[in-house]
């Protein structure tokens, strides 16, 4: 995977401050896969293990769960859950035989892969006949205002190159692109669904301060003088001031879900 790579303490911050962006969608993704008792489930680009760790609870059945990610730091956090088998490997070259899994899940991963067709072909390869793929990707960045605000401020403070991983997160967002990728990988029953939701946190300043430390620019942010760090967070939270209510921050989000079947 390219783009959203974390090092140092960023994976720990990710668990605290990035997960609120993901949580509104995680259970929906797992439910879309229709896991059955005994299913072999693979979570591709598993990160710190949010999806893999919730499969049994959400599906209500006992599955054999495997997580795969290319980022050692993220996996080190994920490995705290010893009920999942974790693998360090690329999504375009998975260390599994053909037909190894009944379900493949991928939350916010496909858009980051340098070769998206190769990645989804590999997901299809490791699915058994009749197996199900369920993945999601962000919608357009303008309808995900928290990430949009943060991306704009990252570019102002650190330049366009630093903002690229943030923009990449929203670079695969059309029904047509998703249908084409799944169909060309030989998958059938391809279905794309657009959904809207809300991410919440009780303290917008703490949330945005933590989230930037859970991102690829964490080291650059922490290297700023204290007054510049405060200015950075102030710029982000000013853009999001209309999303604050009496319970903290409530920020709109847009996702596209794709489900498909291995014939």
N, C-alpha and C positions, 0 to 999 in steps of 0.2 A: 504494500500500500504506500502511496505517496501522499504528501500533504499534511495530514493531522498526526504528526509524530510527537510523542511526549517523552521527556527525560527528566532526570532529577526527581523532585518531589511532585511534579505535575500530575502523575497518575493518582496520587493521594488526594490532591485538590480536585481532580476530575470527579472522584467518587462523591465528594461533598457538594460541589457547585455546578458541575455539568449534568449530573444525573437528573436534576429537576427538569431540564429540557427534554430528557429522554423518557422519563417515567410516564407521562401521559399517553405514550404510544406503545410502551413495551408490552403491556398485557393484551392490547388489541392485536399486536403482531403475533404473539403466541397463540391467541385464540383463533386467528385466521388460519393457522397451520393445522388445526383439528388433530392434535396429537392423540394417539391411542395408547392403551396400556402395552408396554413392551416395545414401543417405537424406539428406534435409534435416531437420536436428534443431534444435528450438528449446528452450532452457532458460529457462523463465519464472521471474521472481524469482530470477535467477541469483546475486545477491549478489557475492561475491568470485570466483566462477567455479569453485567446486569441482566441480560436476557437469559443466558444459560442458567443462572441461579434461580430464576423464577418459573422455569418451564413446568416443573412438577406441581408447584403451588397453583399456578394459573390453569393448567390443563386438568388438574385433579386426577391424574393417572401417573403411574410409575414408568418413567422412561429412562433409557440409558443416554446420558448427555455428554457431549464432547464440545469443547470450545477451541477455536483456532484463531490466532492473531500473529501478526508479524512483529509486534512491539513487545520486547521483553519486559519493559517497565510496567506496561499495562497488565501483562500476564502475571507478573509478580504479585500484583494486588489481587487478581482473579484467583490465584492459587490458594488464597485463604479459605476458599470453599473446596474441601477435599472430596465432595460428592460428585464433582465433575472431572472428566479427563481433559487436561489442557495440553495443547500442542502449539509450539512456536513454528510457524510456517507461513508461506505465502498463499493467498487465496487463488492464485493462478497456477500453483503447483502443490496441491494438497497431498499429504503422505498417506492416502487411503486408497484401497482398491475400488474398482468400479462397483456401484451399487451397494456401498457400505451403509447408507443411511435411508431411513424412511421419511425424514423431515430435514430440510435445510432452512435455517433462519439467518437473516442478515439485516441487522438494524443499522441504518445510516453508514453503510460501508461501500456499496457498489460505486457510488459517485467518485470515490477516492482512488479506485484502482486505475493504474496507468493504462491497462488494457481491459476495458469493461467486457467486451465480448468474450475474451479468454476466461475471465473470472466467472461469468455466468455459465459458460460451457463447462467449466470445472465443477460448478455447483450441480449442473445437470448430470455430469458424469458420475459423481459419487452418490446420486440418488438411485435407489432401487426402482424398478418398474412399479408404477402406481404411487411413487413417492411424491411429496408435496414440497414446493418452494414457497416461502413467504418472506418478503423483504419490504423495507420501506426506505424512502428517501425524502429529504426536505422538498417543499414546494419552492416557489420563487422567493428570493431573499427579501423582496419588498413586503411580503406578507408574513415574514418572520422577524418582527421589528427588533427584538433584543439582539439577535445575531447581526442584523443589518446595522444597527447603531454601533455595535462593537467593531464591526468590520471597518466602518467609515473612520472611526477614531484610531484604530490600529494603523490605517493607511496614513492618516495625518501625522501620527507620532513616529512611525517606523518605516513608512514608505510602501509603495505598491507591492513589492515582492513579499513583504511580511504579511500583507493582507490576502495573498493568493490562496493559502489554505482555507481561510474563512470563506472566500467566494467559491472555492471548489466544492464546498459542502452543498451548495445550491445549484450546481451545474448540470444536474440530471433531473429534470423536473417536468417533463411532458409525458403525457399518455403515449404518444406515438413512439418516442424513444424507448420507453420501457417495453411496450409491446414488441417492438422490433428486436430488442436484445433477447427477450425470452423466446420468441418464435424462432429466431435464427439459431438458438441453442438447442432446438428440437423439442422444446416444452410445449404442452398443449393446455387447453382450458385457461388461457392467460386472461387475467382479470385485473384491471387497475382501478383503484378507488381513491378519490380525493377526500380528505377529511381535515377538519379544523378542530383546534383544541386550545387549551390555555395552560401555560406554565406558571407556577406560583412560587413565590419565596417571601418570607416575612420581612426581609430587609433588602431593598434594592441595592443600596450601596455595598453591603457585605456580599451580596450575590455577584455583582459585576466585578468587584475586587477579587473575589475568589475565582470567578470564571476565567478571567484573563490569566490567572496563575495556573489554570488547568488547560491552557492552550499552548500552541507552538511558540508563542511569543513570551512565555513566562519568564525566561531568563532576561530578555530585553526589558520587560516591564520592571522586574525586580532590580535591574541595573540602573534605573532612573533615580535621580535625586528624589527625596521624599515629596517635595512640593510638586514635582512633575508627575509622580504617581497619583497624587491627589487630584491634579488637574486632569489627568487621563480619565479617572473614574468620574469626576465631575462632568466631563464632556459627555460621557456615555449616559449617565443618569439624567442629565438635562434632556437628552433626546428622548428618553423614556418616561419623562415626568407625567405624561398623560395616562400612563399605565399603572399608576400608584393609587391604591384604595386604602381603606381603613385596616385591611389585613396585610398590607405590604405591597407587593407587585403582582400584577396579573397580566401576563404578556401573551398576546395571540400567537398562534403557530399554525403552519400548514404542512401537511404530509401527504405523500402519495404511497399507497400500499399496492404491492403486486403479489398476486398468488398465481401459481401455475402447477401443472402436474407432469411427471415423467411418464410418457406413454409406455 
